[in-house]
Amino acid sequence: MPHALFDKHRATLDAAVNAIHERGYWAAYAETPSPGIYGESAMEDGKRAFERCLGRQFALDQPGQVAWTSSETSPYGLALGVSYPVCNAQALIDAGLEAMRGWRNIGAEGRTGICLEILERLNKHSFELAHAVMMTTGQGWMMAFQAGAPHAQDRALEAVAYAWREQSFVPAEAIWEKPQGKNPPLRMHKQFEIVGRGVALVIGCGTFPTWNTYPGLFAALATGNPVIVKPHPNAILPVAISVRIIREVLAENGIDANLVSLAAFKEDQATRELAQHRAIRSIDFTGSNAFGNWLIDHCRQAQVYAELAGVNNIVIDSTDAYKAMLRNLAFTLSLYSGQMCTTSQALFVPAAGIETDLGHKTFDDLASDLAGAIDALLGKPEVALAVLGAVQSEDTLRRIETASSGSLGKVVLGTKAIDHPEFPEARVRSPVLIACAADEPPWTQECFGPISFLVRVADTAAAIALSERVVSEHGALTAAVYSTSAEVIEAMSEATWRSKVALSINLTGAVFVNQSTAFSDYHGTGGNPAANASYADSAFVANRFRVVQRRRHL
Amino acid sequence: MPHALFDKHRATLDAAVNAIHERGYWAAYAETPSPGIYGESAMEDGKRAFERCLGRQFALDQPGQVAWTSSETSPYGLALGVSYPVCNAQALIDAGLEAMRGWRNIGAEGRTGICLEILERLNKHSFELAHAVMMTTGQGWMMAFQAGAPHAQDRALEAVAYAWREQSFVPAEAIWEKPQGKNPPLRMHKQFEIVGRGVALVIGCGTFPTWNTYPGLFAALATGNPVIVKPHPNAILPVAISVRIIREVLAENGIDANLVSLAAFKEDQATRELAQHRAIRSIDFTGSNAFGNWLIDHCRQAQVYAELAGVNNIVIDSTDAYKAMLRNLAFTLSLYSGQMCTTSQALFVPAAGIETDLGHKTFDDLASDLAGAIDALLGKPEVALAVLGAVQSEDTLRRIETASSGSLGKVVLGTKAIDHPEFPEARVRSPVLIACAADEPPWTQECFGPISFLVRVADTAAAIALSERVVSEHGALTAAVYSTSAEVIEAMSEATWRSKVALSINLTGAVFVNQSTAFSDYHGTGGNPAANASYADSAFVANRFRVVQRRRHL
């Protein structure tokens, strides 16, 4: 009954389409993990559901299974021990293509209705998903809940809304009647079929396994494509739970569950082979430049939507709220230990210092005041643990140690290991702050993790020019400016229009440059090297399906 | 006064947006070259304007001019002798980028209004453009007028309508207000700037220098990009006239004329260098697979929209209107000597023949009856000259001779040279029809020009399977089926949904498989190797601009 589901969720869909057009605040899924909203037992149920997954095989009943794989280690030190089915890639592709016909035949309304039903079901599993996200990525609990569940679901709904807007613009049929002067008109019946491009591959990352996976997954699904989801080897569980739920809802609604499948591989090579398969017609990827650019170069049979690394940056010219600015920056640099693709890495500060409401501040004043603000924020261990979370990978841990040792520049603030009372093995580290000159190389490469650079520049104009160049050449998902001058803000705006990066201006309150809200903020512009697509816009969905017409005389 | 132009053309724009959604018959520009519509003197004025161009330099006042080039020879044998400015590519790019800011600043309404004003001006020059198209491409007069002027203008308007629909969906600003329980809401002011990707390169073809150039040109222009148009060396004049008119309208409306420029090169290498320039961010191309695939492979800095060659085909299963079918096919194969990218090349016919309203017809019956229908159509020289036009290139002439000599298969109908009373040097040739087996290779390669193959296949099911395979592997812009069986039509429809090609069913009247009407027919699906984009749909415009946001506290 796909149309019944479309009707059931029509109000949500209409509100979502309105939201992507208005771009004010709107959310479909509650971000507060409150019993009043999610149910009295939701917290406990979710935790138990997560714990039931541990130490066992995660069955999915997929075709072509040849083995089980287990590769996750928790940044919190918790033993996970979940193993996942390894399936023959050709079997997953064949099964996906087989399922595609039924998915096409129910039309855009049916697909959209089922996608919304899936999202509602995922939302009901938010606590289970949050635990899985937290324990695989190292996120703090609140971020794992919000970004991992309702916010990711909102990003998915956003993609479905764009997909619906584009598909619903294509009429199912038309009568074409061309006047012929005094003769009878030429009349034809035309029919327009929306067909997916073909099998979609969605490759997840280790830090945001749902938030960065759902947009591509749901954009491809809503537009008629089978989807194979390849999670990061260290963050499989949240994806596997999602895929299980998706397959359940599909099957309940008469759609072959093999439309969506999980491809869990330990080896990079298996992913490369799958990505190059000629049946794979789109790839969504979040991760490293090296692998992302390999996909773009080698998977020419597919549309590649890639979110890669960049050098997010902030121009600090002046402020009339010095302390609030420092607090805002301290939180930005600390949140999830800087392991967000939106975290600022380079802060450009004029060599002569800046004017503030608390008087002139030299470069060194600002450096030590920012270090102090970070220390103050993380002073209480319970706050520090909630904000920082844990460090997702060993590589990031090594980068933190290298940076803190002084090899990348003058250490303004060194890292500290913080004990976690509940998880003694947890890898918790406070951020590193480095001061350096504009011509030094380390800050121009992405240093993923809690490592930021205060970069001394000649003046504000040089800072803006440097920001534009860095974004154009290395990419960025976010930029920010602090200034009391309208001219500086305009110049920075112009620079970001050329380099195509989202700009946050004078953030001093409870909004942070690294936050991006579904339905309002475009995540990535798709116009600089950090990402060739945006969550979400029409371009993110419009080329995932094609229209095939038929016409005949009437 | 860009907004004044938006208001002036608002009714046309609204009707165009409605048309791309409804997809019934609609046109903005009259296809009848009648004095009542275009003015009593339009015919004569246009001819004189065209003749004034001949034998002289075509000045455009573009920056960085280093030479003049002259490369056109008319398929009608007319001496053209027009020379065009050769400009330094970097100078054109720099000037385009310089002009981009003003074009961005007037916003989507201003850009759309000016694009519509340009189209109105182009429409007023339709007769001049028609002569230029006819004499450079070899099209017959009526096609040159219709496809070269009003139909091309309609295709342009279609692209502008899609571009407007996408741009107008993005709000200029929003107030974001997020509730905070008992505390005051978080409030932010967000602004969204539409920015073009960067310099667009549009590479034209020798057969449809306006129809195949305008969609990319206007899609890129409307979405905020500077455009450099590189015409085919043998069909520069229609493009040069268009560019001159565009530059005039831009300048009249306070926009730097260098936003749109002509790049006339004789050498392939100059085009390759320009296409690979890092400032070129999109490329629209119509032409050969060899050069199109080179662009896709080598111009990774740009989005490439390519219409290449394919093997258009027809499955003939049965008909209840045998003679009408033959007449329809005869016209399709003869029109502009098969030099349309939509002309059918392979006709799949069951070895056992077909059932018709005139009884059973063997494969050989059908072959000779189709040959007879072509002969009958072209029996009167004035009709033959009007329908066939002239052969655009020496390469096509050679292919016709090769095919007619029997080296590609059994010649069912050989070519004839036809004298043109007005243009004694005109290269006019009637079509070649070859009979061959399904396993013979020549028909699976595009044989551009009036060369078609009657391919003997086992049965209808084999024909449909062959059509699907050929479209999937070699591409096609059009497919057709003749059948009295609903099952066959459904099976063929399913095949085209998988291979993604537009299907015409039982065309027996005054609509032909090679015709594609703006606002109603999608030209190309973008889903098989013949074209990676369609004229026009959302995907054709949505990725030509990006949205750059700014946000600040309120």
Interface residues (C-beta under 8 A of the other chain):
Chain A: I20 H21 E22 R23 G24 Y25 R104 R165 E166 F169 P171 A174 I175 W176 E177 K178 P179 Q180 L186 M188 K190 F192 E193 V195 R197 I296 D297 R300 S493 T496 W497 R498 K500 V501 A502 L503 S504 I505 N506 L507 T508 G509 A510 V511 T517 S520 D521 Y522 T525 G526 G527 S534 D537 S538 A539 A542 N543 R546 V547 V548 Q549 R550 R551 R552 H553
Chain B: I20 H21 E22 R23 G24 Y25 R104 R165 E166 F169 P171 A174 I175 W176 E177 K178 P179 Q180 L186 M188 K190 F192 E193 V195 R197 I296 D297 R300 S493 T496 W497 R498 K500 V501 A502 L503 S504 I505 N506 L507 T508 G509 A510 V511 T517 S520 D521 Y522 T525 G526 G527 S534 D537 S538 A539 A542 N543 R546 V547 V548 Q549 R550 R551 R552 H553
